[in-house]
Amino acid sequence: METNKFLANSERGFYNIKGVTISDISPTAEDTYELIRNEKTDETLELLQIHIGEYADREISDTGLEQISKTFEAYAEKEKSVSLIVRPLYDWDGKGMESDPRSLDIVLRHMEQIGEVMEEYEGQIYIIQGVFVGSWAEMHSSRYLTNDTYQILIQKMHESMPKSAFLAVRTPAYWRMAARTVEPLSESEAWDMSVLKSRLSLFNDGIMGNSLDCGTYGDLTKEKSELLSDHWIREDELDFQNELNLYVPNGGEAVLDNELNDLYNADETLNTMHVSYLNKAHDTEVIDKWKNTVFREENSVFDGMSGYDYIERHLGYRFVIRDTSLKEAGWKWQKSSITVEVENTGYASRYTPCTVEVIVKDTESGTVKRIKADTDVRMWQPGKVSSFSAELDLEEGREYEIRLQVTGEKDKETVLFANENTVGDDGSCLLGRVKKGV
């Protein structure tokens, strides 16, 4: 049975924001690193904004690079792991044209420098948003976002940033321009992070703000569109994201209280967009509306929960074990196998690889065997039930406890299942107990 409890799973959920200003004149205070190191939150995601505006006329100094490195080091030293969404930027005041460097070469050099620092902390970096330029680095209000200069910037991001991190651009149109196609990513193209198209994701800081998502969408249908830079109508862009974001993350901010972001409309849209992450602090009017709305659905484990908590439970992936069966075959039934069915009830997929193990413990001797299952959690897609099997080595007359454990290959964090009263101290989920021959 599915539980409605909060699951502290990585790479999904509401996120916190932290901003650091890198400076030779006023270097980042040691208190800032200490705050990062010791701050305790329930959330597993944080948007880290790295302001490098002081270096708009030159490369980042050794002093500046040391501050960036110490910031990532502070996150690495946290007691509880946090996955980072990183956004380097020159502007915090909505003055992108004034704040951007005068030379594109300076931006490209900054990408190289910050990329080199982030390589050392690759394991904690999930997504890198934007291409440094524009107001709030939201990819607008910049002279460097013409087609030609954008192509240079996004290619440099691909070359410079840690290869296991997703890159995120502000609109589906920017995705199509970089991928050089109007078709979303397909299953056969997914997961190859050495290819720009396969690691390119979306972020949207105008989700449900109006019918255009605050400039994210446009007035052309896909059918009538002639340029990769065209912004399509809302319906076509949502269809595009519904396919693309099965394979790459999507997230951002829900803004401007209106009918589109009323709870049930928001639920439908976030599910269609396959949203994994949302800002927990902005827009406060939208967030408060969700907190003050009660979700109602008869026979649902979420019935009576606040809209905010309901959405939190569904951001990203949410795995529920629906069925387990054990089969015996062969001469004298000596071969045993277990089949597990898992439903993803979240809005989105898990986008980074995991190790899936069936743990078999002899209840009398305490002997434990771990069997690696041949399945890819990235294909446990939202709204679907996936199944996999594993061969077990069970002895006649022995009693066993069988558990399932999923562990992120990148962050080494255990993925918690949304099943009632079955989670062990190690995060594994109880599948059942069996005695061979009985």
C-alpha positions as CSV (number, residue, x, y, z in Angstrom):
1,M,0.0,0.0,0.0
2,E,1.2,3.5,-0.9
3,T,2.0,5.9,2.0
4,N,1.4,9.6,1.8
5,K,4.6,10.4,3.9
6,F,7.4,12.7,2.8
7,L,10.3,10.9,1.3
8,A,13.7,12.6,1.4
9,N,14.8,11.4,-2.0
10,S,17.5,13.2,-4.0
11,E,17.1,15.1,-7.2
12,R,13.4,16.0,-6.7
13,G,11.1,18.1,-4.6
14,F,10.9,21.7,-3.5
15,Y,14.3,23.5,-3.4
16,N,16.0,26.2,-1.3
17,I,18.0,29.1,-2.8
18,K,21.4,30.2,-1.7
19,G,23.3,33.0,-3.3
20,V,27.0,33.8,-2.9
21,T,28.9,36.8,-4.2
22,I,32.4,36.1,-5.4
23,S,34.7,39.1,-4.9
24,D,38.3,40.2,-4.5
25,I,37.2,43.4,-2.8
26,S,34.8,41.8,-0.3
27,P,35.5,38.0,-0.3
28,T,32.9,35.6,0.8
29,A,32.8,35.5,4.6
30,E,33.8,32.4,6.5
31,D,30.4,32.6,8.2
32,T,28.8,31.9,4.8
33,Y,30.6,28.6,4.4
34,E,29.8,27.7,8.0
35,L,26.1,28.4,7.4
36,I,26.0,26.2,4.3
37,R,27.9,23.5,6.2
38,N,25.6,23.4,9.2
39,E,22.2,24.4,7.8
40,K,19.7,21.6,8.2
41,T,16.7,21.3,5.9
42,D,14.3,18.6,4.8
43,E,14.8,19.4,1.2
44,T,17.4,17.5,-0.8
45,L,17.8,20.1,-3.6
46,E,19.4,23.6,-3.4
47,L,19.7,26.2,-6.1
48,L,23.1,27.8,-5.7
49,Q,23.5,31.1,-7.5
50,I,27.2,32.2,-7.9
51,H,27.4,35.9,-8.6
52,I,30.6,36.8,-10.6
53,G,29.7,40.3,-11.7
54,E,32.9,41.8,-10.3
55,Y,34.8,39.9,-13.0
56,A,32.8,41.1,-15.9
57,D,35.9,42.8,-17.3
58,R,38.5,40.1,-16.7
59,E,38.9,36.4,-15.8
60,I,38.1,35.2,-12.3
61,S,41.1,35.7,-10.0
62,D,42.7,32.9,-8.0
63,T,41.0,34.5,-4.9
64,G,37.6,34.3,-6.6
65,L,38.1,30.7,-7.7
66,E,39.1,29.7,-4.2
67,Q,35.8,31.2,-2.9
68,I,33.8,29.1,-5.4
69,S,35.8,26.0,-4.5
70,K,35.2,26.6,-0.7
71,T,31.5,27.0,-1.4
72,F,31.2,23.6,-3.0
73,E,33.5,22.2,-0.3
74,A,31.1,23.4,2.3
75,Y,28.2,21.6,0.6
76,A,30.3,18.4,0.4
77,E,30.9,18.6,4.1
78,K,27.2,18.8,5.1
79,E,26.0,15.9,7.3
80,K,23.0,15.4,5.0
81,S,23.7,15.3,1.2
82,V,22.2,18.0,-1.0
83,S,22.1,17.9,-4.8
84,L,22.9,21.2,-6.3
85,I,21.3,23.1,-9.1
86,V,24.0,25.7,-10.0
87,R,23.4,29.0,-11.8
88,P,26.4,31.2,-12.3
89,L,25.3,34.8,-13.1
90,Y,26.4,38.4,-13.5
91,D,23.1,40.0,-12.5
92,W,20.8,40.0,-9.6
93,D,18.9,43.2,-10.4
94,G,17.2,42.6,-13.7
95,K,19.9,44.6,-15.6
96,G,21.3,41.9,-17.9
97,M,22.3,44.3,-20.7
98,E,24.3,46.4,-18.3
99,S,25.8,43.6,-16.2
100,D,26.9,41.2,-19.0
101,P,30.7,41.3,-19.9
102,R,31.6,43.5,-22.8
103,S,33.3,40.6,-24.5
104,L,31.9,37.2,-25.3
105,D,35.4,35.8,-24.8
106,I,35.3,36.8,-21.1
107,V,32.0,34.7,-20.6
108,L,33.6,31.8,-22.4
109,R,36.7,32.0,-20.1
110,H,34.5,32.2,-17.0
111,M,32.8,29.0,-18.2
112,E,36.1,27.2,-18.4
113,Q,37.2,28.4,-15.0
114,I,34.1,27.5,-13.1
115,G,33.8,24.2,-15.0
116,E,37.3,23.3,-13.8
117,V,36.3,24.0,-10.2
118,M,33.1,22.0,-10.5
119,E,34.9,18.9,-11.9
120,E,36.2,18.3,-8.4
121,Y,32.7,18.3,-6.9
122,E,30.9,16.6,-9.8
123,G,29.1,14.1,-7.5
124,Q,27.0,16.8,-5.9
125,I,26.1,18.8,-9.0
126,Y,22.8,17.8,-10.6
127,I,21.9,20.6,-13.0
128,I,23.6,23.7,-14.3
129,Q,21.1,26.4,-15.4
130,G,21.5,29.0,-18.1
131,V,24.5,30.2,-20.0
132,F,25.7,32.8,-17.4
133,V,24.3,35.9,-19.3
134,G,21.1,37.9,-19.1
135,S,19.0,39.3,-16.3
136,W,19.2,36.8,-13.3
137,A,20.9,34.5,-15.9
138,E,17.4,33.6,-17.0
139,M,18.4,33.8,-20.6
140,H,16.7,37.1,-21.6
141,S,17.8,40.7,-21.8
142,S,21.3,40.0,-23.2
143,R,23.1,40.9,-26.3
144,Y,24.6,37.4,-26.3
145,L,21.4,35.5,-27.0
146,T,21.2,35.8,-30.7
147,N,21.2,32.5,-32.5
148,D,25.0,32.6,-33.4
149,T,26.2,33.7,-29.9
150,Y,23.8,31.4,-28.1
151,Q,25.2,28.4,-30.1
152,I,28.7,29.4,-29.1
153,L,27.7,29.7,-25.4
154,I,25.7,26.4,-25.1
155,Q,28.5,24.5,-26.9
156,K,31.0,25.9,-24.5
157,M,28.8,24.9,-21.6
158,H,28.8,21.4,-23.0
159,E,32.6,21.3,-23.3
160,S,33.4,22.9,-20.0
161,M,30.9,21.6,-17.4
162,P,31.1,18.2,-15.6
163,K,29.7,15.6,-18.0
164,S,27.4,13.9,-15.4
165,A,25.5,17.2,-14.8
166,F,22.5,18.1,-16.9
167,L,22.5,21.5,-18.6
168,A,19.2,23.5,-18.4
169,V,17.9,26.2,-20.8
170,R,15.1,28.5,-20.2
171,T,12.6,27.6,-23.0
172,P,11.8,24.7,-25.3
173,A,12.7,27.0,-28.1
174,Y,16.3,27.3,-26.7
175,W,16.3,23.5,-26.4
176,R,15.4,23.1,-30.1
177,M,17.9,25.6,-31.2
178,A,20.7,23.8,-29.4
179,A,19.5,20.3,-30.4
180,R,18.9,21.5,-34.0
181,T,15.6,19.7,-34.3
182,V,11.9,20.3,-33.6
183,E,11.5,16.7,-32.3
184,P,12.0,16.0,-28.5
185,L,14.5,13.5,-27.3
186,S,13.7,9.8,-27.9
187,E,14.4,6.8,-25.8
188,S,17.2,5.7,-28.1
189,E,18.9,9.0,-27.8
190,A,18.6,9.4,-24.0
191,W,21.3,9.0,-21.3
192,D,24.4,9.7,-23.4
193,M,25.8,12.6,-21.5
194,S,28.7,13.0,-24.0
195,V,26.1,14.4,-26.4
196,L,24.7,17.9,-25.8
197,K,21.2,17.0,-27.0
198,S,21.0,14.1,-24.5
199,R,22.0,16.1,-21.4
200,L,20.0,19.3,-22.3
201,S,17.1,19.9,-20.0
202,L,14.7,22.8,-19.2
203,F,14.1,25.3,-16.5
204,N,11.1,27.6,-16.4
205,D,10.8,30.5,-13.9
206,G,7.3,31.4,-15.2
207,I,5.4,28.2,-14.8
208,M,1.7,28.7,-15.0
209,G,2.1,32.5,-14.6
210,N,-0.2,33.0,-17.6
211,S,-1.1,31.2,-20.8
212,L,2.4,31.9,-22.2
213,D,4.2,31.0,-19.0
214,C,5.6,34.5,-18.9
215,G,7.2,34.4,-22.4
216,T,8.1,30.7,-22.4
217,Y,5.5,30.0,-25.1
218,G,4.3,31.9,-28.1
219,D,1.5,32.2,-30.7
220,L,2.7,29.8,-33.5
221,T,1.6,26.2,-33.8
222,K,4.3,23.6,-34.3
223,E,2.8,22.9,-37.8
224,K,3.2,26.6,-38.9
225,S,6.5,27.1,-37.2
226,E,9.5,27.6,-39.6
227,L,12.4,28.4,-37.3
228,L,13.9,26.5,-34.5
229,S,13.8,29.7,-32.4
230,D,10.0,29.9,-32.7
231,H,8.0,29.7,-29.5
232,W,5.0,27.5,-30.0
233,I,1.5,27.8,-28.6
234,R,1.0,26.5,-25.1
235,E,-0.7,23.2,-26.2
236,D,2.1,22.3,-28.5
237,E,4.8,23.2,-26.0
238,L,3.2,21.1,-23.3
239,D,3.0,18.2,-25.7
240,F,6.7,18.7,-26.5
241,Q,7.6,18.7,-22.8
242,N,5.4,15.6,-22.2
243,E,7.8,13.7,-24.4
244,L,11.1,15.4,-23.8
245,N,11.0,15.4,-20.0
246,L,10.6,11.7,-19.7
247,Y,14.4,11.7,-20.2
248,V,15.7,15.1,-18.9
249,P,14.7,17.1,-15.9
250,N,12.2,20.1,-15.8
251,G,11.6,22.6,-13.0
252,G,11.6,26.1,-11.9
253,E,9.1,28.5,-10.3
254,A,5.3,28.6,-10.2
255,V,4.4,32.3,-10.3
256,L,1.5,34.9,-10.4
257,D,-1.6,33.6,-8.6
258,N,-4.2,32.9,-11.2
259,E,-6.6,30.1,-12.3
260,L,-3.9,28.2,-14.2
261,N,-2.1,27.4,-10.9
262,D,-5.1,26.5,-8.8
263,L,-4.4,23.1,-7.3
264,Y,-6.1,20.7,-9.7
265,N,-5.0,22.7,-12.8
266,A,-1.5,22.8,-11.4
267,D,-1.5,19.1,-10.7
268,E,-2.4,18.4,-14.3
269,T,0.1,20.8,-15.8
270,L,3.0,19.7,-13.6
271,N,2.3,16.1,-14.5
272,T,2.2,16.9,-18.2
273,M,5.5,18.9,-18.0
274,H,7.0,16.1,-15.8
275,V,8.3,18.7,-13.3
276,S,10.9,17.4,-10.8
277,Y,11.7,20.6,-8.8
278,L,10.1,23.8,-7.8
279,N,11.2,26.9,-5.7
280,K,9.7,26.6,-2.2
281,A,9.8,30.4,-1.6
282,H,8.5,31.9,-4.8
283,D,5.9,32.9,-5.8
284,T,4.7,33.1,-2.2
285,E,1.1,33.8,-3.2
286,V,1.0,30.6,-5.3
287,I,2.7,28.6,-2.6
288,D,0.4,29.9,0.1
289,K,-2.6,29.2,-2.1
290,W,-1.5,25.6,-2.3
291,K,-0.9,25.4,1.5
292,N,-4.4,26.7,2.1
293,T,-6.1,24.4,-0.3
294,V,-7.1,20.9,0.7
295,F,-6.7,18.1,-1.8
296,R,-9.7,15.9,-2.1
297,E,-10.0,12.5,-3.8
298,E,-12.1,9.7,-2.5
299,N,-10.1,6.6,-1.5
300,S,-6.8,8.4,-2.1
301,V,-4.1,8.2,0.6
302,F,-3.6,11.9,-0.1
303,D,-7.2,12.9,0.6
304,G,-7.3,15.7,3.2
305,M,-3.7,16.7,2.6
306,S,-2.7,20.3,1.8
307,G,-2.2,21.1,-1.9
308,Y,1.4,22.1,-1.2
309,D,2.1,18.7,0.5
310,Y,0.3,16.9,-2.3
311,I,2.4,18.6,-5.0
312,E,5.6,18.0,-2.9
313,R,4.8,14.2,-2.8
314,H,4.5,14.1,-6.6
315,L,7.4,16.3,-7.8
316,G,9.9,14.1,-9.6
317,Y,9.7,10.3,-9.1
318,R,7.8,8.4,-6.4
319,F,8.2,4.6,-6.5
320,V,5.7,2.2,-5.0
321,I,6.1,-1.5,-5.0
322,R,2.8,-2.9,-6.1
323,D,3.4,-6.6,-6.3
324,T,6.0,-9.3,-5.6
325,S,5.9,-12.9,-6.7
326,L,8.3,-15.9,-6.2
327,K,8.6,-18.7,-8.7
328,E,10.4,-22.0,-8.6
329,A,11.4,-24.0,-11.6
330,G,13.8,-26.7,-12.8
331,W,14.4,-30.3,-11.7
332,K,13.3,-30.6,-8.0
333,W,12.3,-26.9,-8.1
334,Q,15.9,-25.9,-7.3
335,K,15.7,-22.6,-9.2
336,S,14.0,-19.7,-7.6
337,S,13.3,-16.2,-9.0
338,I,11.5,-13.1,-7.7
339,T,9.5,-10.7,-9.9
340,V,8.8,-7.2,-8.6
341,E,6.3,-4.7,-10.0
342,V,7.0,-1.0,-9.3
343,E,4.7,1.9,-10.1
344,N,6.0,5.5,-10.4
345,T,3.2,7.7,-9.1
346,G,5.3,10.9,-9.4
347,Y,5.2,13.5,-12.1
348,A,8.6,12.6,-13.5
349,S,11.3,10.0,-14.0
350,R,14.5,9.5,-12.0
351,Y,17.1,10.8,-14.5
352,T,20.4,9.5,-13.1
353,P,21.3,5.8,-12.9
354,C,20.9,3.6,-9.9
355,T,22.0,0.2,-8.7
356,V,19.1,-2.1,-7.9
357,E,19.8,-5.0,-5.6
358,V,17.6,-7.8,-4.1
359,I,18.9,-8.5,-0.6
360,V,18.4,-12.0,0.7
361,K,19.1,-12.6,4.4
362,D,19.1,-16.0,6.0
363,T,17.1,-15.3,9.2
364,E,18.8,-18.0,11.2
365,S,22.5,-17.6,10.2
366,G,22.3,-13.9,9.4
367,T,24.1,-14.5,6.1
368,V,23.3,-11.8,3.5
369,K,23.5,-12.1,-0.3
370,R,23.0,-9.2,-2.6
371,I,21.8,-9.9,-6.2
372,K,22.0,-7.1,-8.7
373,A,18.8,-6.8,-10.8
374,D,18.9,-6.2,-14.5
375,T,16.7,-3.1,-14.6
376,D,17.1,0.7,-15.3
377,V,15.2,2.9,-12.9
378,R,15.4,5.7,-15.4
379,M,12.8,3.7,-17.4
380,W,10.5,3.5,-14.4
381,Q,8.4,6.2,-16.0
382,P,5.7,8.3,-14.4
383,G,2.2,6.8,-14.4
384,K,3.5,3.4,-15.4
385,V,4.1,0.0,-13.7
386,S,7.5,-1.5,-14.5
387,S,8.6,-5.0,-13.6
388,F,11.9,-6.9,-13.3
389,S,13.1,-10.3,-12.1
390,A,16.1,-11.6,-10.3
391,E,17.4,-15.2,-9.8
392,L,17.7,-16.2,-6.1
393,D,19.9,-18.9,-4.5
394,L,17.7,-20.4,-1.8
395,E,18.4,-23.6,0.2
396,E,15.8,-26.1,1.0
397,G,14.3,-25.7,4.5
398,R,15.9,-22.3,5.1
399,E,13.9,-19.1,5.9
400,Y,14.8,-15.9,4.3
401,E,13.9,-12.2,4.5
402,I,14.0,-10.5,1.1
403,R,14.4,-6.8,0.6
404,L,14.9,-4.4,-2.3
405,Q,17.5,-1.6,-2.2
406,V,18.0,1.1,-4.9
407,T,21.1,3.3,-4.6
408,G,22.1,6.3,-6.8
409,E,25.3,5.6,-8.6
410,K,26.3,9.2,-8.6
411,D,25.3,10.5,-5.1
412,K,25.4,7.1,-3.3
413,E,22.1,7.9,-1.7
414,T,19.4,5.3,-1.1
415,V,16.1,5.8,-2.9
416,L,13.2,5.4,-0.5
417,F,10.0,3.6,-1.6
418,A,6.5,5.0,-0.8
419,N,5.3,1.8,0.9
420,E,3.9,1.6,4.4
421,N,5.9,0.1,7.2
422,T,8.4,-1.7,5.1
423,V,11.5,0.6,5.1
424,G,14.6,-0.7,7.0
425,D,17.3,1.4,8.6
426,D,19.4,1.2,5.5
427,G,16.5,2.5,3.3
428,S,15.8,-0.9,1.8
429,C,12.2,-2.0,1.3
430,L,10.8,-5.3,2.6
431,L,9.5,-7.6,-0.2
432,G,8.5,-10.5,2.0
433,R,9.7,-13.6,4.0
434,V,9.8,-17.0,2.5
435,K,10.8,-20.5,3.6
436,K,12.2,-22.7,0.8
437,G,10.1,-25.8,0.3
438,V,7.1,-24.5,2.3
